[in-house]
Amino acid sequence: MTPAINTAKRAKIDFEIHQYTHDPAVASYGAEAAEKMGVPEHQVFKTLVVSLESGELAVGIVPVSSLLSMKQMAKATGAKKAAMATASDVERTTGYVLGGVSPLGQKKKLKTIIDASAKTFLKIYVSAGKRGVDMSLSPADLAKLTRGIFAKICQS
């Protein structure tokens, strides 16, 4: 069990766990997850942590087939600027290793923005907190558990 799975269980939401054999040599963890689970890349979402100009961290959740727009992310969080957080900040704040960062069960609750494209699916796939383990859940449940909001945060 991971903190993400425990969070979903405690909340009594409907979710499924999907496990696959992770290849440490793979370049894109998200693309690997989509391929091994047989799911379109635009339905598998990656969890990215950004640093805002205030020094605060925030989470952007976008399809693995897309890139996070720093400009859109800053706008959605009410900040002037956003940049990718350092690996050490990500791991220290979330409690997860890169490639296995889940939006659920993080050590510290961060402002969370979910790309609006998630609302087009009945369920989306996100990391369950460990490389090789994802979970599927409804976008509404993800927003509820992360206290997240939906906004367009992908690069056009």
N, C-alpha and C positions, 0 to 999 in steps of 0.2 A: 504494500500500500504506500501511496505517496500522499503528501499533504493535499494535493489537488483532488485525488480520489476520495480521501476522507472528507474533504469539504463538500463534495457533491453528495456523498452518502448522508452526511449530517443534515444537509438541506432537503433530503428526500426528493431530489429531482430525478427525472428520467434521463439516464445516460448509459452509454455502453463503453466498455474498455476494448481497445484494439491493440494487440501486440504483434510485433514483427521483429525479425532479426536485423538489428542495426549494423550497418557496415561503417566502421570508424573512418574509412578512407573516402567516404562519399563527400562531395563538395557541398551539396545542399541537403540539409536534414529534412526540410519541408517537402522538397521534390521526392526524396526517397520515401517519406511517409506516404505521400499520395500514390506513388507507384506501387509500393508493397501492399497497400490497403485496397488498391484498385478503385481509387476515388479521384475525381477531377481535381487538379491543382487549385482551381478557384473556389473549391469547397473546403480545402484544408487551410487553416489559418495559423500564421506564425505570431508569436508574442515578442514584440520588440520594446525595449526600454529606452526612453530618450531622456536627456537632461535638458531642462528648461533654463532660460537665462537667470531665473531666480535661484538656481541650484537645486530646485525640486526635481524629482524624477516622475515620469509618467509612462504609462503603457499604451502602445498602439498595437491593435490586433488587425492584421491584414492578410489577404490570401497569399499563399506561398508563391503564386504566379505573379504577384504585383510587388511594387516597391513602395515604401512608405514615403509620403511627401512631408518633408520637415516643415514646409510652409503651412500646409493644411493641418498638420499636427499641432503646430504652435497656435494657429487660429482656433482650433477646436478646444484647446486647453486654456485659451485666454492669455497666452504668452506672446511675446514678440518674436522669440527665436527658440528653435529646438535643434538638438544635435544628438547623434547616437551616444548613449551612455557608455562609459568604459566597461570592459568585461568585469573588472573587479567590483565596480559599483553594482552592476547587474546581479552578480552572484551573491554579493553581501546583502543586498536589499531584498532579493526575491527568495534566496535560500536554494536556488536551483543552479545547475551548471548550464553553460551555453549549449544550445541544441536540445535542451530539455526543460526550458523555461515555460512553465504553465501560467496562464492568467489566473488560475485558482490556487488558493493555499499559499500565497506568497507571505513571507515573513512580515512584510510591511504593506499595508493597504495603500496602493498608489492610484492616482487619478487614471482612469481607464477609458480609452476611446476605441470603439469597435467600428471597423469600416462598414459603411451603410450597406455594402453589397451582401453582408451576412444575412440581412433580413429577407433576401430572396430565397433562402433555403429553409426547409423544415428543420434540418439539423446541419451543424458544421462540425468539423474536426479540429481539435486543439491538442497541444501537448498535455499529457497527463502527469508531467513532472519528471520524466525520465526518458532518455533516448530510447527509441524503440517501443514506446507506449504512448498511444494517443487515446483520446476519448471523444465520443460524439455526443452532442447535446443541442438543445434548441438555442438559437441566438438570444431569445428572450430570457432563458434561464441563465445564460452566460452574463448578460447585462445585469440581471438581478443579483447574481452572486458576486460580481465584481463592482457593483454600483456604477457600471459603465454607461456611457451614452453612445449613440450611433451618430457618425458623421462621415463625410467623404474625406478620407485621409490617404488615399492611394494617389500616386503620380499618374497624371493623364497620359 
